[in-house]
Amino acid sequence: MDATTPHLPEVLADMVRFQRLTGCRPAESERKRRAAMHERRRTPLSYGNRPGTNRKRKPKRRPGDRYDTNSYRRALRRAVQVANRKRGAESDQDPLPKWSPNRLRHSAATEIRKHFGLEAAQVTLGHATADVSQIHAERDLTLTVEVMRKIG
């Protein structure tokens, strides 16, 4: 994930970092970003160019008002592709695996479970039961290695 963020627009890189730290859902990350953007705004939304005056004649893609979960996922895929092209050109490293915004939630849950336990992951992710948290937070396999060392 860290190798991908330099190839993302600043806004998306911030969304990735925020989601990775908090374990929030992709849609929650997008909503938080929009709210923060409007809080920092110094001029009213009505100021600026007349709508439609600074557009390309034939854009490749139609711009949206905001990132939604699908456009967020597509942007991450493109960033992984760009990172892999650059890695392939520079060396013979293995390509980066594809990942999606939900992977950030799973990674955060796994880290929280590893350091603070399953209940902390459950509370942080907002799950009513630990069953769902067990799906999100992968088990810590380092414990297995430690047990095998002691057993023999």
Backbone as CSV, one residue per row, in Angstrom:
resi,resn,N_x,N_y,N_z,CA_x,CA_y,CA_z,C_x,C_y,C_z
1,MET,0.821,-1.191,0.000,0.000,0.000,0.000,0.864,1.255,0.000
2,ASP,1.954,1.203,0.763,2.831,2.371,0.839,3.481,2.679,-0.503
3,ALA,3.740,1.654,-1.299,4.367,1.871,-2.606,3.383,2.468,-3.604
4,THR,2.098,2.389,-3.303,1.070,2.886,-4.215,0.746,4.354,-3.980
5,THR,0.761,4.808,-2.737,0.306,6.168,-2.425,1.062,7.282,-3.150
6,PRO,2.357,7.152,-3.467,2.997,8.239,-4.220,2.406,8.437,-5.621
7,HIS,1.695,7.443,-6.124,1.125,7.515,-7.465,-0.344,7.934,-7.439
8,LEU,-0.823,8.367,-6.279,-2.205,8.817,-6.132,-2.245,10.335,-6.028
9,PRO,-3.369,10.947,-6.427,-3.536,12.369,-6.136,-3.494,12.587,-4.620
10,GLU,-3.108,13.765,-4.204,-2.936,14.051,-2.774,-4.194,13.742,-1.967
11,VAL,-5.345,14.087,-2.527,-6.612,13.848,-1.829,-6.808,12.357,-1.567
12,LEU,-6.574,11.543,-2.582,-6.751,10.097,-2.413,-5.696,9.501,-1.496
13,ALA,-4.475,9.990,-1.571,-3.426,9.495,-0.674,-3.811,9.783,0.774
14,ASP,-4.384,10.957,1.024,-4.852,11.288,2.375,-6.002,10.384,2.796
15,MET,-6.906,10.087,1.869,-8.016,9.189,2.189,-7.497,7.799,2.544
16,VAL,-6.495,7.327,1.816,-5.903,6.010,2.093,-5.277,6.009,3.483
17,ARG,-4.493,7.042,3.796,-3.848,7.112,5.121,-4.889,7.175,6.236
18,PHE,-5.920,7.998,6.046,-6.977,8.137,7.051,-7.688,6.808,7.269
19,GLN,-8.046,6.141,6.187,-8.763,4.877,6.307,-7.888,3.800,6.929
20,ARG,-6.620,3.806,6.605,-5.706,2.800,7.160,-5.533,2.988,8.666
21,LEU,-5.503,4.232,9.115,-5.339,4.497,10.547,-6.608,4.229,11.343
22,THR,-7.767,4.564,10.781,-9.009,4.477,11.540,-9.775,3.181,11.327
23,GLY,-9.549,2.512,10.196,-10.305,1.298,9.910,-11.726,1.575,9.463
24,CYS,-12.007,2.802,9.049,-13.367,3.133,8.624,-13.670,2.517,7.259
25,ARG,-14.938,2.501,6.917,-15.356,1.997,5.614,-14.968,3.014,4.539
26,PRO,-14.820,2.577,3.279,-14.469,3.526,2.222,-15.452,4.692,2.113
27,ALA,-16.742,4.415,2.213,-17.743,5.487,2.108,-17.608,6.481,3.260
28,GLU,-17.257,5.989,4.450,-17.065,6.890,5.595,-15.858,7.792,5.371
29,SER,-14.831,7.260,4.763,-13.643,8.048,4.447,-13.983,9.159,3.459
30,GLU,-14.795,8.836,2.462,-15.191,9.822,1.459,-16.044,10.918,2.080
31,ARG,-16.988,10.541,2.941,-17.846,11.541,3.601,-17.029,12.461,4.483
32,LYS,-16.083,11.895,5.228,-15.237,12.684,6.125,-14.424,13.692,5.329
33,ARG,-13.904,13.265,4.193,-13.103,14.150,3.362,-13.935,15.325,2.871
34,ARG,-15.165,15.072,2.414,-16.021,16.154,1.924,-16.358,17.124,3.037
35,ALA,-16.662,16.599,4.231,-17.001,17.473,5.355,-15.815,18.353,5.728
36,ALA,-14.624,17.772,5.775,-13.428,18.544,6.119,-13.135,19.593,5.052
37,MET,-13.384,19.247,3.804,-13.127,20.184,2.718,-14.037,21.408,2.843
38,HIS,-15.288,21.201,3.190,-16.206,22.325,3.325,-15.920,23.141,4.580
39,GLU,-15.418,22.512,5.635,-15.058,23.249,6.851,-13.925,24.228,6.594
40,ARG,-12.938,23.828,5.791,-11.764,24.662,5.536,-12.026,25.759,4.513
41,ARG,-13.120,25.688,3.821,-13.409,26.629,2.746,-13.556,28.042,3.300
42,ARG,-12.890,29.014,2.672,-12.943,30.406,3.131,-13.913,31.247,2.319
43,THR,-14.188,30.837,1.102,-15.113,31.591,0.260,-16.383,30.782,0.068
44,PRO,-17.491,31.456,-0.141,-18.734,30.710,-0.377,-18.646,29.879,-1.647
45,LEU,-19.422,28.823,-1.711,-19.414,27.944,-2.872,-19.867,28.655,-4.144
46,SER,-20.559,29.781,-4.017,-21.086,30.463,-5.192,-20.020,31.241,-5.955
47,TYR,-18.841,31.480,-5.383,-17.792,32.236,-6.066,-17.037,31.342,-7.043
48,GLY,-16.375,31.953,-8.021,-15.550,31.189,-8.949,-16.034,31.332,-10.372
49,ASN,-15.517,30.495,-11.240,-15.880,30.542,-12.658,-17.348,30.203,-12.859
50,ARG,-17.885,30.725,-13.967,-19.237,30.351,-14.332,-19.220,28.860,-14.683
51,PRO,-20.176,28.081,-14.239,-20.148,26.641,-14.506,-19.996,26.339,-15.991
52,GLY,-19.055,25.467,-16.302,-18.853,25.024,-17.668,-17.850,25.822,-18.469
53,THR,-17.265,26.879,-17.908,-16.350,27.713,-18.694,-14.929,27.170,-18.746
54,ASN,-14.550,26.313,-17.840,-13.170,25.822,-17.835,-13.103,24.311,-18.068
55,ARG,-13.950,23.815,-18.933,-13.974,22.389,-19.236,-13.279,22.096,-20.554
56,LYS,-12.779,20.867,-20.687,-12.217,20.418,-21.961,-13.358,20.208,-22.952
57,ARG,-13.027,20.324,-24.219,-14.064,20.123,-25.241,-14.543,18.669,-25.269
58,LYS,-13.613,17.730,-25.232,-13.969,16.309,-25.272,-13.170,15.560,-24.208
59,PRO,-13.622,15.611,-22.960,-12.861,14.917,-21.911,-12.942,13.401,-22.077
60,LYS,-11.875,12.717,-21.650,-11.865,11.254,-21.712,-12.886,10.671,-20.738
61,ARG,-12.984,11.307,-19.589,-13.941,10.867,-18.574,-14.749,12.066,-18.119
62,ARG,-15.979,11.831,-17.779,-16.804,12.912,-17.247,-16.490,13.061,-15.764
63,PRO,-16.242,14.272,-15.321,-15.918,14.460,-13.908,-17.147,14.264,-13.029
64,GLY,-16.916,13.735,-11.852,-17.984,13.597,-10.882,-17.869,14.695,-9.846
65,ASP,-18.890,14.839,-9.052,-18.849,15.839,-7.990,-17.856,15.444,-6.907
66,ARG,-17.690,14.137,-6.735,-16.854,13.646,-5.642,-16.428,12.221,-5.962
67,TYR,-15.528,11.705,-5.146,-15.173,10.296,-5.266,-16.269,9.474,-4.621
68,ASP,-16.691,8.429,-5.291,-17.552,7.452,-4.647,-16.723,6.183,-4.474
69,THR,-17.309,5.157,-3.922,-16.553,3.944,-3.630,-15.956,3.336,-4.899
70,ASN,-16.715,3.362,-5.989,-16.207,2.774,-7.237,-15.068,3.584,-7.834
71,SER,-15.189,4.910,-7.855,-14.108,5.722,-8.428,-12.868,5.665,-7.540
72,TYR,-13.064,5.560,-6.237,-11.956,5.404,-5.285,-11.206,4.102,-5.598
73,ARG,-11.955,3.020,-5.778,-11.362,1.718,-6.093,-10.624,1.750,-7.437
74,ARG,-11.249,2.376,-8.446,-10.605,2.466,-9.760,-9.302,3.264,-9.688
75,ALA,-9.304,4.351,-8.931,-8.091,5.167,-8.792,-6.978,4.367,-8.120
76,LEU,-7.328,3.546,-7.130,-6.323,2.707,-6.474,-5.766,1.670,-7.447
77,ARG,-6.635,1.082,-8.258,-6.164,0.105,-9.258,-5.196,0.742,-10.239
78,ARG,-5.548,1.953,-10.693,-4.664,2.658,-11.633,-3.323,2.956,-10.984
79,ALA,-3.344,3.361,-9.716,-2.092,3.670,-9.012,-1.221,2.425,-8.885
80,VAL,-1.830,1.272,-8.629,-1.069,0.016,-8.554,-0.461,-0.300,-9.919
81,GLN,-1.224,-0.087,-10.987,-0.702,-0.337,-12.337,0.486,0.572,-12.648
82,VAL,0.371,1.856,-12.301,1.468,2.803,-12.539,2.691,2.404,-11.722
83,ALA,2.469,2.057,-10.452,3.587,1.652,-9.588,4.271,0.405,-10.144
84,ASN,3.487,-0.540,-10.642,4.067,-1.767,-11.208,4.854,-1.486,-12.483
85,ARG,4.350,-0.567,-13.310,5.095,-0.206,-14.517,6.444,0.396,-14.158
86,LYS,6.448,1.275,-13.157,7.705,1.912,-12.746,8.641,0.907,-12.082
87,ARG,8.091,0.008,-11.281,8.921,-1.016,-10.635,9.522,-1.949,-11.672
88,GLY,8.724,-2.331,-12.661,9.197,-3.232,-13.705,10.284,-2.607,-14.554
89,ALA,10.182,-1.309,-14.764,11.185,-0.615,-15.571,12.498,-0.454,-14.812
90,GLU,12.415,-0.331,-13.497,13.611,-0.085,-12.691,14.349,-1.362,-12.302
91,SER,13.628,-2.444,-12.051,14.286,-3.668,-11.578,13.416,-4.884,-11.869
92,ASP,13.885,-6.019,-11.399,13.151,-7.263,-11.593,12.352,-7.641,-10.348
93,GLN,11.798,-6.660,-9.658,11.011,-6.928,-8.457,9.662,-7.534,-8.847
94,ASP,9.095,-8.269,-7.909,7.763,-8.820,-8.125,6.757,-7.673,-8.197
95,PRO,5.708,-7.831,-8.998,4.708,-6.761,-9.083,3.917,-6.637,-7.783
96,LEU,3.442,-5.436,-7.530,2.606,-5.204,-6.354,1.259,-5.885,-6.569
97,PRO,0.696,-6.477,-5.528,-0.622,-7.102,-5.691,-1.715,-6.039,-5.788
98,LYS,-2.801,-6.389,-6.468,-3.956,-5.489,-6.529,-4.598,-5.445,-5.152
99,TRP,-5.106,-4.292,-4.786,-5.820,-4.176,-3.522,-6.925,-3.148,-3.667
100,SER,-7.868,-3.193,-2.744,-9.033,-2.316,-2.814,-9.171,-1.546,-1.506
101,PRO,-10.054,-0.545,-1.463,-10.230,0.233,-0.235,-10.624,-0.611,0.982
102,ASN,-11.384,-1.680,0.766,-11.766,-2.524,1.906,-10.569,-3.228,2.528
103,ARG,-9.517,-3.445,1.753,-8.296,-4.072,2.280,-7.696,-3.206,3.384
104,LEU,-7.863,-1.893,3.285,-7.359,-0.985,4.322,-8.083,-1.231,5.644
105,ARG,-9.387,-1.462,5.563,-10.180,-1.745,6.769,-9.723,-3.057,7.399
106,HIS,-9.503,-4.063,6.570,-9.035,-5.356,7.075,-7.643,-5.225,7.699
107,SER,-6.767,-4.461,7.073,-5.409,-4.274,7.606,-5.438,-3.563,8.950
108,ALA,-6.273,-2.533,9.050,-6.394,-1.812,10.323,-6.938,-2.738,11.405
109,ALA,-7.948,-3.534,11.060,-8.530,-4.467,12.029,-7.497,-5.486,12.496
110,THR,-6.685,-5.974,11.577,-5.654,-6.951,11.923,-4.623,-6.343,12.863
111,GLU,-4.193,-5.118,12.579,-3.220,-4.439,13.450,-3.792,-4.204,14.843
112,ILE,-5.037,-3.745,14.902,-5.673,-3.485,16.200,-5.806,-4.781,16.986
113,ARG,-6.231,-5.852,16.317,-6.365,-7.145,16.998,-5.015,-7.633,17.505
114,LYS,-3.976,-7.459,16.715,-2.641,-7.923,17.090,-2.137,-7.221,18.349
115,HIS,-2.367,-5.911,18.438,-1.824,-5.136,19.559,-2.762,-5.043,20.763
116,PHE,-4.087,-5.052,20.519,-5.021,-4.789,21.615,-6.074,-5.865,21.829
117,GLY,-6.159,-6.839,20.940,-7.119,-7.920,21.111,-8.358,-7.762,20.242
118,LEU,-9.140,-8.835,20.197,-10.321,-8.891,19.341,-11.388,-7.887,19.759
119,GLU,-11.581,-7.716,21.067,-12.617,-6.787,21.523,-12.315,-5.353,21.097
120,ALA,-11.055,-4.960,21.137,-10.676,-3.615,20.692,-10.966,-3.446,19.201
121,ALA,-10.687,-4.472,18.415,-10.992,-4.408,16.979,-12.494,-4.294,16.760
122,GLN,-13.255,-5.041,17.543,-14.713,-5.004,17.432,-15.244,-3.606,17.724
123,VAL,-14.787,-3.007,18.800,-15.261,-1.678,19.194,-14.825,-0.621,18.181
124,THR,-13.587,-0.693,17.745,-13.066,0.300,16.800,-13.800,0.250,15.472
125,LEU,-14.091,-0.943,14.987,-14.772,-1.076,13.702,-16.280,-0.890,13.812
126,GLY,-16.800,-0.855,15.035,-18.224,-0.620,15.226,-19.091,-1.837,14.991
127,HIS,-18.561,-3.020,15.257,-19.325,-4.248,15.071,-20.107,-4.581,16.336
128,ALA,-21.313,-5.087,16.159,-22.144,-5.462,17.299,-21.643,-6.747,17.952
129,THR,-21.111,-7.657,17.145,-20.601,-8.914,17.685,-19.174,-9.142,17.206
130,ALA,-18.474,-9.999,17.929,-17.083,-10.297,17.576,-16.988,-11.198,16.347
131,ASP,-18.091,-11.840,15.965,-18.064,-12.726,14.793,-17.634,-11.972,13.535
132,VAL,-18.202,-10.799,13.337,-17.866,-10.005,12.153,-16.429,-9.503,12.252
133,SER,-16.004,-9.143,13.447,-14.632,-8.659,13.635,-13.617,-9.748,13.321
134,GLN,-13.963,-10.994,13.594,-13.048,-12.097,13.286,-12.859,-12.255,11.783
135,ILE,-13.867,-11.887,11.011,-13.747,-11.936,9.554,-12.800,-10.838,9.078
136,HIS,-12.937,-9.643,9.653,-12.111,-8.505,9.241,-10.674,-8.622,9.741
137,ALA,-10.510,-9.016,10.990,-9.176,-9.050,11.598,-8.590,-10.451,11.475
138,GLU,-7.538,-10.574,10.698,-6.900,-11.875,10.516,-6.170,-12.281,11.790
139,ARG,-6.015,-13.567,11.959,-5.331,-14.071,13.149,-3.851,-13.761,13.103
140,ASP,-3.265,-13.680,14.286,-1.837,-13.400,14.408,-1.078,-14.719,14.348
141,LEU,-0.420,-14.967,13.237,0.290,-16.237,13.047,1.630,-16.277,13.768
142,THR,2.083,-15.146,14.293,3.345,-15.163,15.042,3.190,-15.983,16.320
143,LEU,1.973,-16.052,16.852,1.712,-16.870,18.033,1.943,-18.345,17.709
144,THR,1.542,-18.786,16.539,1.753,-20.170,16.116,3.239,-20.491,16.045
145,VAL,4.016,-19.579,15.491,5.463,-19.777,15.388,6.067,-19.919,16.781
146,GLU,5.624,-19.075,17.706,6.140,-19.128,19.080,5.789,-20.456,19.750
147,VAL,4.551,-20.919,19.554,4.120,-22.196,20.130,4.960,-23.339,19.561
148,MET,5.189,-23.348,18.269,5.972,-24.412,17.632,7.421,-24.408,18.114
149,ARG,7.970,-23.243,18.370,9.342,-23.169,18.898,9.427,-23.806,20.285
150,LYS,8.407,-23.551,21.119,8.423,-24.085,22.481,8.162,-25.587,22.498
151,ILE,7.286,-26.039,21.615,6.953,-27.463,21.586,8.105,-28.280,21.011
152,GLY,8.725,-27.758,19.999,9.856,-28.517,19.502,10.008,-28.447,18.056
